[in-house]
């Protein structure tokens, strides 16, 4: 909705979805000395190696 001066108002609009709060993980910044874990990377590598092992095994049979 536009006013006469061209600015817009938010009157009549509602928030959509889940807005992040101050305590949510999405807005949390890393702290000093905090390191991110590389566990997901190891999981992906293990998954790829497992799939490659299964493909190789099926080709030998």
HELIX and SHEET records of a PDB file:
HELIX    1   1 UNK A   25  UNK A   27  5                                   3    
HELIX    2   2 UNK A   39  UNK A   60  1                                  22    
END                                                                             
